[in-house]
Amino acid sequence: MFISSKQKKLLQETQDELATLKKDYSVIETELREEKSRNEALEQQRLQEEEQLVLSQGLFQSFQTFGQSLADFQVSLNTMATTLREEKSVAVKAAEVSVTTRDNINNIASSLHKMSGDTKTNSEAVNGLNKHADNIGGFVKVIRDISEQTNLLALHREDL
């Protein structure tokens, strides 16, 4: 087997070209692995960003719900403030009525106290009148007794 120099040269060129192709294949294969790795990293990043988007949307929805809750709370506070104002007005009126009632009760108590004093004075006066009536009754009795004795004497004189 004889190989001519042309054939050797062609064989050498083919081998060189094959080595170059193998080297190029190795480089392309490395680049492909790197691209796959970058693709996986990008896919991972996309999934993370998608999760973050879902979380952000949930957070946004929560903020909207929270905002509505705050608005409802504000309405409730406003309603309570209105009710408290009305209750304060009622309490002020009740206090005014209470003061008037207290003054009236004090007047009644004062009148009752005066009446009690007047009743005591009247009672003492009635007791005094009772004593005078008793004295007058005693005086009338003495006069009756005298009258009876006078009548008896008169009768006794007539009999004599």
Wavefront OBJ file of the C-alpha trace (Angstrom):
o trace
v 0.000 0.000 0.000
v 1.455 2.761 -1.272
v 0.222 6.135 -0.597
v 1.234 8.902 -2.769
v 2.336 12.235 -1.475
v -0.837 13.753 -2.818
v -2.855 11.229 -0.998
v -0.777 11.735 2.123
v -1.274 15.403 1.844
v -4.983 14.909 1.286
v -5.092 12.517 4.200
v -3.198 14.973 6.340
v -5.537 17.790 5.323
v -8.531 15.595 6.011
v -7.154 14.669 9.416
v -6.363 18.325 10.129
v -9.811 19.302 8.996
v -11.278 16.484 11.108
v -9.306 17.720 14.141
v -10.510 21.260 13.465
v -14.066 20.026 13.130
v -13.747 18.053 16.364
v -12.366 21.132 18.073
v -15.172 23.253 16.586
v -17.680 20.591 17.636
v -16.286 20.633 21.172
v -16.519 24.447 21.274
v -20.060 24.373 19.873
v -21.004 21.651 22.359
v -19.583 23.783 25.234
v -21.436 26.838 23.937
v -24.614 24.739 23.671
v -24.240 23.587 27.313
v -23.623 27.189 28.379
v -26.681 28.325 26.422
v -28.768 25.550 27.987
v -27.501 26.585 31.391
v -28.332 30.251 30.669
v -31.706 29.168 29.299
v -32.405 27.204 32.512
v -31.301 30.204 34.605
v -33.539 32.503 32.573
v -36.432 30.048 32.902
v -35.819 29.925 36.672
v -35.733 33.721 36.770
v -38.945 33.883 34.718
v -40.659 31.495 37.131
v -39.458 33.544 40.109
v -40.658 36.750 38.481
v -43.976 35.090 37.713
v -44.290 34.057 41.380
v -43.351 37.588 42.387
v -46.010 38.940 40.016
v -48.627 36.654 41.569
v -47.524 37.764 45.055
v -47.578 41.413 43.981
v -51.064 41.018 42.549
v -52.193 39.340 45.785
v -50.579 42.124 47.799
v -52.264 44.725 45.600
v -55.605 42.975 46.110
v -54.940 42.904 49.853
v -54.199 46.634 49.805
v -57.451 47.257 47.950
v -59.340 45.198 50.521
v -57.488 46.983 53.325
v -58.334 50.338 51.746
v -61.996 49.384 51.566
v -61.856 48.253 55.198
v -60.370 51.603 56.181
v -63.102 53.419 54.247
v -65.764 51.314 56.004
v -64.053 51.983 59.339
v -64.097 55.715 58.604
v -67.833 55.536 57.878
v -68.353 53.651 61.153
v -66.354 56.250 63.076
v -68.356 59.024 61.437
v -71.608 57.296 62.397
v -70.365 56.834 65.960
v -69.325 60.499 66.152
v -72.781 61.568 64.970
v -74.433 59.272 67.507
v -72.168 60.605 70.274
v -73.068 64.190 69.342
v -76.769 63.316 69.532
v -76.265 61.493 72.839
v -74.338 64.476 74.196
v -77.247 66.741 73.258
v -79.662 64.402 75.026
v -77.361 64.254 78.068
v -77.150 68.070 78.210
v -80.951 68.316 78.066
v -81.230 65.636 80.764
v -78.761 67.581 82.916
v -80.856 70.733 82.467
v -84.004 68.837 83.438
v -82.121 67.359 86.389
v -81.074 70.815 87.598
v -84.649 72.089 87.265
v -85.963 69.010 89.049
v -83.381 69.405 91.812
v -84.390 73.054 92.277
v -88.063 72.045 92.378
v -87.343 69.294 94.900
v -85.335 71.760 97.018
v -88.292 74.178 96.875
v -90.684 71.376 97.857
v -88.354 70.328 100.695
v -88.106 73.924 101.869
v -91.895 74.274 101.708
v -92.344 71.005 103.594
v -89.826 72.148 106.210
v -91.712 75.459 106.595
v -94.982 73.551 106.665
v -93.561 71.270 109.342
v -92.597 74.337 111.395
v -96.055 75.836 110.838
v -97.677 72.533 111.801
v -95.577 72.414 114.952
v -96.555 76.010 115.774
v -100.216 75.204 115.058
v -99.960 72.062 117.162
v -98.508 74.060 120.020
v -101.257 76.638 119.563
v -103.902 73.873 119.561
v -102.333 72.409 122.690
v -102.475 75.865 124.268
v -106.117 76.189 123.198
v -106.795 72.729 124.630
v -105.309 73.873 127.948
v -107.405 77.031 127.824
v -110.452 74.934 126.903
v -109.672 72.648 129.816
v -109.333 75.717 132.073
v -112.572 77.152 130.693
v -114.167 73.706 131.108
v -112.954 73.688 134.718
v -114.289 77.223 135.220
v -117.626 76.218 133.658
v -117.731 73.217 135.993
v -117.073 75.442 138.963
v -119.863 77.760 137.758
v -122.209 74.764 137.327
v -121.296 73.466 140.717
v -121.956 76.894 142.186
v -125.167 77.113 140.219
v -126.278 73.712 141.454
v -125.474 74.630 144.998
v -127.274 77.912 144.552
v -130.279 76.045 143.176
v -130.111 73.622 146.086
v -129.933 76.463 148.532
v -132.808 78.138 146.808
v -134.782 74.937 146.947
v -133.792 74.410 150.487
v -134.946 77.888 151.358
v -138.210 77.350 149.724
v -138.656 74.278 151.788
v -138.095 76.155 154.931
l 1 2 3 4 5 6 7 8 9 10 11 12 13 14 15 16 17 18 19 20 21 22 23 24 25 26 27 28 29 30 31 32 33 34 35 36 37 38 39 40 41 42 43 44 45 46 47 48 49 50 51 52 53 54 55 56 57 58 59 60 61 62 63 64 65 66 67 68 69 70 71 72 73 74 75 76 77 78 79 80 81 82 83 84 85 86 87 88 89 90 91 92 93 94 95 96 97 98 99 100 101 102 103 104 105 106 107 108 109 110 111 112 113 114 115 116 117 118 119 120 121 122 123 124 125 126 127 128 129 130 131 132 133 134 135 136 137 138 139 140 141 142 143 144 145 146 147 148 149 150 151 152 153 154 155 156 157 158 159 160
